[in-house]
């Protein structure tokens, strides 16, 4: 297993009730694996979307991005502008 730090911003932070959480995922996990594991933790995290925009180690990427021990996965909520 590896440990990934998940960062939550704006509405995602409000839904989950926290700004960050460490999640353990199997070796060779992807961002999708971490999101799925996070959503399975409890009802608060289950309210997060199944396919959010993500960044791994400050780089925008997709849910198929590979994760390594100690990586930082940010879940990025939709942004509106005007």
C-alpha positions as CSV (number, residue, x, y, z in Angstrom):
1,X,0.0,0.0,0.0
2,X,1.0,3.6,-0.6
3,X,-0.2,6.8,1.1
4,X,-1.5,9.7,-0.8
5,X,-2.5,13.1,0.6
6,X,-5.8,14.3,-0.9
7,X,-6.5,18.1,-0.9
8,X,-10.0,19.4,-1.1
9,X,-11.0,22.9,-2.1
10,X,-14.0,25.2,-1.9
11,X,-17.3,23.2,-2.2
12,X,-15.5,19.8,-1.9
13,X,-13.9,20.9,1.4
14,X,-17.4,22.0,2.6
15,X,-19.0,18.7,1.6
16,X,-16.2,16.6,3.2
17,X,-15.8,18.8,6.3
18,X,-12.0,18.8,5.9
19,X,-9.4,20.4,3.6
20,X,-7.1,17.3,3.4
21,X,-7.0,13.6,4.2
22,X,-4.5,10.8,3.8
23,X,-5.7,7.8,1.8
24,X,-4.0,4.5,1.5
25,X,-4.3,2.9,-2.0
26,X,-2.6,-0.2,-3.5
27,X,0.7,0.0,-5.4
28,X,0.1,1.0,-9.1
29,X,-3.0,2.9,-8.1
30,X,-4.4,5.8,-10.2
31,X,-6.1,9.0,-9.2
32,X,-9.4,7.3,-9.8
33,X,-8.5,4.6,-7.3
34,X,-7.8,7.2,-4.7
35,X,-11.0,9.1,-5.4
36,X,-13.0,5.8,-5.2
37,X,-11.3,4.9,-1.9
38,X,-11.9,8.4,-0.5
39,X,-15.6,8.3,-1.5
40,X,-16.0,4.9,0.3
41,X,-14.7,6.3,3.6
42,X,-18.0,7.7,4.9
43,X,-21.1,9.5,3.9
44,X,-19.5,12.9,3.9
45,X,-16.9,11.8,1.3
46,X,-19.5,9.9,-0.6
47,X,-21.0,13.2,-1.6
48,X,-17.9,14.1,-3.6
49,X,-18.2,13.6,-7.4
50,X,-17.0,10.3,-8.8
51,X,-15.0,12.1,-11.6
52,X,-13.7,15.4,-10.4
53,X,-11.0,17.4,-12.1
54,X,-7.7,16.5,-10.5
55,X,-4.1,17.6,-10.1
56,X,-1.2,15.3,-9.0
57,X,1.8,17.1,-7.4
58,X,0.5,20.5,-8.7
59,X,0.1,19.3,-12.3
60,X,-3.4,19.1,-13.9
61,X,-4.0,15.5,-15.1
62,X,-6.7,13.0,-15.6
63,X,-8.1,10.3,-13.3
64,X,-5.9,7.7,-15.1
65,X,-2.7,9.3,-13.7
66,X,-0.5,6.9,-11.7
67,X,0.2,7.6,-8.1
68,X,3.3,7.1,-6.0
69,X,3.8,7.0,-2.3
70,X,3.7,10.5,-0.9
71,X,2.0,12.1,-3.9
72,X,-0.4,15.0,-3.4
73,X,-3.8,14.6,-5.2
74,X,-5.9,17.7,-5.4
75,X,-9.6,17.5,-6.2
76,X,-10.6,20.6,-8.1
77,X,-14.2,21.8,-8.1
78,X,-15.7,23.5,-11.2
79,X,-15.0,27.2,-11.4
80,X,-17.4,29.8,-12.8
81,X,-16.4,33.1,-14.1
82,X,-18.1,36.2,-15.4
